Each structure stands twice: as structure tokens, then as C-alpha cells.
Amino acid sequence: MTMETIKYDLDADGIALFTIDVPGQSMNVITAELTRDFDTMISKIEKDEAIKGAVITSGKASGFMAGADLKGIGGTISSGDGAGGASKMAKLFDGVFTLNRLFRRLETSGKPVAAAINGIALGGGLELCLACHYRVVADNPKLQLGLPEVMVGLFPGAGGTQRLPRLMGIQAASMYLLQGKSMSPQEALGFGVANELAPADEVVAKAKAWVKANPTKGVQPWDQKGFKFPGGVGQFNPGFIQTFVGGNAMVLKMTNGNMNAPRAIMSAVYEGSQVPMDLAIRIESKYFAKVVADPQAMNMVRSLFVNKQAAEKGARRPKGVAKMPTKKLGMLGAGMMGAGIALVSARAGIEVVLLDRTIEAAEKGKAYTADKLKRLPKEKLDEILARIHPTTDFADLKGCDFIIEAVFEDRAIKAETTEKTEAVVGADTIFGSNTSTLPITSLAKAWTKPENFIGVHFFSPVEKMPLVEIIVGEKTGPEAIAKALDYVAQIKKTPIVVNDSRGFYTSRCFGTYTAEGSVMVGEGVNPALVENIGKQMGMPVGPLAVFDEVSIELGHKVMLQTKKDLGDAYKATAADDVIEKMVALGRLGRKAGKGYYDYPEDGKKALWADLGKTFGQKADADQPSANEVKTRLIYRQLVECARCFAEGVLETPEDGDLGAIFGWGFMPHTGGPFSMMDTIGLDEVVRTLDRLAQQHGERFAPPQLLRDMAAKGETFYGNAKLKQAA
């Protein structure tokens, strides 16, 4: 019996060492080949009389194991089409039960098995360890142990929902299962998830020592007579009942009922905790199959894991361009955006020249880093701060190999700053503008070589927001794209690449969410209804609250600039009138202390009491249904995303979904707007948009491309695959 992914060695004491080392992978992941080798390994432990016990470890320096290979899980998920009937679901159950069956065989082999955990163990990697009888973990505070599957729409499906509660108690385990957070080795030891800590180079020896000293300990606690859950279990245990009452409330608050996996976790833990392990793991697999049979799981895995990783590894980087890391960044503007960009750059090891009109402003920008990173050890913080050089002198930009501009959103000011910079660094240097609305092609006119001018759009606060939108102007060249993407990789952000247009992709589409909320207020819809539906459908906050955050005043300035640029071509909307009135009333947003909401000193914000009266709120009997408000808020975003694709602003649905989720918080449980449209069906999307256009105006009218795709039965991701194959 040969194994491709596991190395085998038997010592003189009869202790077998199985070292997992999946070829071609930087980190061990559970592939079809590894699953087959697990079967071989377990059969060897069960049947080979020379083996008295076993130790399982990793041959990778990167860690123990990172769980299932989610890139290859699509086949398993898509095979579980809920419309396929009982036979398809039975087949899906058999597929997802495979690891559960194998790990159960491992822990009931009758021989002691220890895990020597020499690095991070996540997902299925940790579940393998939990099926071992003893766990020795490397004593490294940076090492992580966890079950993060819920973060991508799945949940632990190889015994995690059953073994973790049996080790650490249902309440404590549920927090880790539902939030997907990791624990440190010290925390794992305290919870009983780890049995022993040791230096990384000693974990195998310690594990072998335990196996040798405990030849009869090949039985799990839950398979022994009299086993009791930590904290108790059962329908008549008050603590048990309270845990699930509170847990269900927490899940509802956390997900607004939109996500399948957290509900399934609660059900699997509740039911599985009251039966023996053999039945418990079948219950877990039943719920796991139900979750992966729904399109939500495939959409979330694809967008939140597969597409995200591909983007971060350079999927959109031009071929044939040598790596262009940034060594010295010229940061023009030390306001909140510029200060945030300086922070993430310096933290990544890049020298930063932070330039502003006054030295006080530049120093304040540097102080932002000191404040945000104040919890770091002093030596580390001092090292980062030493990389930021505040200045007012453009001559100090000499030697910078990348420039990012984040000055006031005014075309003339940007042009002046751009020209002064070129005079020092030369037009061969790549220049990036952090503008959020002004077209890159027009801004590039201030740079002698427009092929070296590109948009690099960050989101606020920079140190927290994961996305960077790279905007390609009409003349932007491949070197500028490569330089920008290499820089984004250095600062560990997720990039998308879009083509130039007013508002680009994220600002343009995000603006429709806030604008539609404003339109409804102007129509007399109850503002509380608008806000609550926005949150309940899965957006981070309601459209009015987020407009306050980004500033109604800023929205007004962008509107005026757009009117000025487009002239007679500008199309006014009903939102314009609402914004004009709010600005006239001095209600400019959160920074002004009042907008759609009031912001009292005690911090308890509330919708402005006179908001409905100001715009003529309709009687309750005349209010639209919650579902109609939801449809308008969602479809106004969907149609704008589709237009961006039809106009060539977006070239891939992957960029569209990533940009929506990580840029403006579009409902993560959908996988993004393009995944959502594919799941609904483009014919149904077009029908709904036509109805909304008739009722509310042409802003809902679907683009011709969407009509054509719907007529042909096409999908965005299906077409993307055909394009890649061609």
C-alpha cells in the first residue's frame, strides 16, 4: 500500500510516524489524493500488528494543515443541486460523510494515536487532530488552531461540531464554531483541545513518548462509559437550554437570518450532543450536505476564498512584466486617506515621504500611524515610524519609485500637485491617484506620460478595509498596472482591476444604494423602514446611515462636479433634490453632527425625528411592503453592476463580486451581485428590472447585454469560463 501524500516510518518501539506532505502545495490541504491516503493509513494502523500506536504530523514548514482544498470543492457542492431529489442528496451525503467515516475509524482503531501539531491547524486539519487521542502543540503564540469554515459559507463537516463541544463544552465551542475565530496554543491547552505544549522541534518526540507510555489509551473520552459534556447537556439541563436560547438570538443578530451555515451549526450541535458519536457525525454530515446543496455555499466559497486568493496572487497582473516592488513611496496628502496609506505602506517595510501643504498637517498624518499602532512593542512601532518622513517640500520626493496622490477632490488642485511631482521624479515614475470619482483618463493629462498614470482607489479607514480598486485609464500601460498590483500585494490587500469611468465601479455602484434610500425618503417612505430593510437584507448598515458616514456634503460636491463636467448630458435624479434640501438645512452628515441621523454627545445616534415630516412621510397604510423596499435597494445595485459589465468598466464577474463585497459591503451571503444574478437567473432579473423601471423610472432599465444574455440562457460566470477557455 503506497501513499503519495503521506510518508510512513515505523520505529523500534512499534510507533508509526505518518508525515503528511501533499506534493505541489505550499500548505497541506485535504485533496482527493490525501483522502485516499488517509484510508490507507488508517487501514495500516488497524490491521498491522507491528504497529502499537501512531503519531501524525506534517512535513511542511508552513504548518500542520489548512483544511479542505476549497478550490476543488466546487464539484462536490454543485453535485448537490437541491432540485435533484433524494438520490442526488443521498449521493451528496455519501460524499461529505467520507472524512467523518475515516476519522471515526481512526479514533476507534483501538490503538493510541497522537497528533504532533507543528504549525497552524485549521478546518479539516484541526478536525483530524481532534480525532486523535492526544494532541501535542508547538508552543508558539502565533500558531493558530481553529475551524473557520463559517467565514466562507460552510461549517466543520469532519466531526468538528461534535468533538469540539465534547472537549470544551457547548457554550465555549459554539463561540469558535459560529465566529470562525482561532485559538492560540495556550488557549487550546486551557480548553482541553491541546493536551501538551512543547517546542516545535520536540512535538514529535513528545507525541511518541505519550503513545509509548499509554498503549491502552486508544479510546476517546466520549466512547467511555460515564462520559459527560463539560458544562452538562440534555433537554432538561438549564444551562444547556440557555446556551441555545442565547445562541439562536446571537446567530439571528449576526446574520439577520441570511446565512445557512450558522443555523446548521446550531442544529448539528444541539441534536448531535444528545446522541452517541456514531449517530452524531451522521447528523453533522446531514446538515453539511444540506448547506452545500444550496447555491449560497458555492457562491460564498468562490468569491470569499477562491476568487479572493486568485486576485491576491496576481490573477489580473499583466503577463511578461518583471516584478516591480515599491521601495520608496511618495504620498501626496496627509489627510485621513493619505495617513492611512502611509501607515499600511510603512508597516509593510516601505519608506514613505508624506507630503502636505504644512508641516503640521504632514506631522499629524504621521501621528495617525503612532496612534493606530500604539499597542505594538515600542521597538516595532519606532521602526515603522522611522520609515515615514513628513515634509512640505516636493524636492524630498526625489528617489521615490511610486507616487500616490490623495489630495482634495478638486481637478485643478490635483493637476497642480501632479505637475509639481513630475518636475522632481520624472514622468517615467508610476503615478497613482486615489480619487474616488474623477475619471483617471482626464487626470492623466497632467502627467507627461499617461501610460504611467493609474488609479489606486483605497477605502476608508485604509488600515481596516481590505480592498484596493485599480483603475486603468485609456492610455494606462501594463507596467503601471503591474506596479500598482505589486504594491497592493506588498501591503497585503485584495485588488480588483477596472476600466475608467465616472465613479469607476465601486463608488458608482455603491452610490446607487445610498441614492435609492434617499429617493425613497423623498417619496415619503418611512425612513426607519428603509434603514431596517437595508440591514436585514445583509448590508452592513442602512443606506441613510452610510450616507451620513461618507458625508452628505461630499455627495453634494461630487454631484455638483459631475453636473459641471457633463453639462447638458447630466441626468438629474430624485435623490438630487433630497441631497440639496439636506445641505440647505445644514444636515451634512456625521462629521457635522447631524444628517439623516442626529448624533448627540452621549453617542446614541438616532434617525432625525423630523426627517419624515420634512419630506412628507406617507400614512402607514400607504407605505410600501418590506419586500418592495428590499427589492428596490437590491436591484438598484444589481442593474448598475450589470451596466458596468456591459460598458466594459468591469471585465470579469470575479472583480465585480470581490469589489462589491469588500468595497461597499454588498451582501456577502450572496457571493456578490454577479453570483446573485446568476443564482436568481438572468431572465428573472430582467423581468424584475422591467417592472421596477415601469414603476420607478429608467434608472432600473436593464442594459441590452443583460437582455441578450437572459434570452440565450447565459450566466456571467458561465460566459467567463468560456472566455477563459477560448
Secondary structure, DSSP 8 states (H G I E B T S, - for coil): ---SSEEEEE-TTSEEEEEE--TT-SS--B-HHHHHHHHHHHHHHHH-TT--EEEEEE--TT-SB--B-GGGTHHHHHTT-GGGHHHHHHHHHHHHTHHHHHHHHHHTSSS-EEEEE-S-EETHHHHHHHTSSEEEEE--TT--EE--GGGGT----SSHHHHHHHHH-HHHHHHHHHH--EE-HHHHHHHTS-SEEE-GGGHHHHHHHHHHH-TT--S-GGGSTT---TT--STT-HHHHHHHHHHHHHHHHHHTT--HHHHHHHHHHHHHTTS-HHHHHHHHHHHHHHHHHSHHHHHHHIIIIIIHHHHHTTTTS-TT------SEEEEE--SHHHHHHHHHHHHTT-EEEEE-SSHHHHHHHHHHHHHHTTTS-HHHHHHHHTTEEEES-GGGGTT-SEEEE---S-HHHHHHHHHHHHHHH-TTSEEEE--SSS-HHHHGGGSS-GGGEEEEE--SSTTT--EEEEEE-TT--HHHHHHHHHHHHHTT-EEEEEE--TTTTHHHHHHHHHHHHHHHHHHT--HHHHHHHHHHTT-SS-HHHHHHHH-HHHHHHHHHHHHHHHGGG----HHHHHHHHHHHTT--BGGGTBSSEE--TTS--EE-TTHHHHTT---GGGS--HHHHHHHHHHHHHHHHHHHHHTTS-S-HHHHHHHHHHHH---GGGTSHHHHHHHH-HHHHHHHHHHHHHHH-GGG---HHHHHHHHTT--HHHHHHHHHH-
